[in-house]
Amino acid sequence: MSGLRLLAHAPTASLRGAYFGGNDDIDEGGRRAALAMSPMGRGDLWVCAPSRAARETAQALGHSAVVERALADPGFGAWNGRSLDEVAVADPAGLQQWLTDVRSAPHGGESLARVRERIGAWLDAMADQRVVAVAHPIIVRAAIAHALTLPDDAVWSLDVAPLSVTRLTYRGNRWHLHFPAAG
């Protein structure tokens, strides 16, 4: 049985401002919140997305994580660095298409379906591992959708907060979402 923990990285200015992409540092509030978290995953392999926020989150928790390219943030093409509000004004049809068709990539980057395929392949390769993976919340959402064999558009039905921990186990040839006891 594996023990895979997906940790959404700490908040950044881009995440708080609903910006597409970006590679900024975790903000001071996020750093304090990460430092206050309980220790986790001692002895497990720690991996993280290539983003500064993922690396800094792992470091704040006292771990040096191995960069895993499969955990990279989605490629947002022409929308990278722009806020959701800016895109809604500049490209309303493209934004609507992106929000309703996970196979589309009107920004010229990566579709959400492609993100799910990428993270799903990595997740399945980790089935026998004990891993803590730090990544952007949308990557965690895509991993959950894959693990539970939900439809591609289920990423829109999942809310993953910064610094939340999702635990998946693999047994009986399938992934299971684990809800630990309180306390």
Secondary structure, 3 states (H helix, E strand, C coil): CCEEEEEECCCEHHHHCCECCCCCCECHHHHHHHHHCCCCCCCCEEEECCCHHHHHHHHHCCCCCEECHHHCCCCCHHHCCCEHHHHHHHCHHHHHHHHHCCCCCCCCCCCHHHHHHHHHHHHHHCCCCEEEEEECHHHHHHHHHHHCCCCHHHHHHCCCCCCCEEEEEEECCEEEEECCCCC
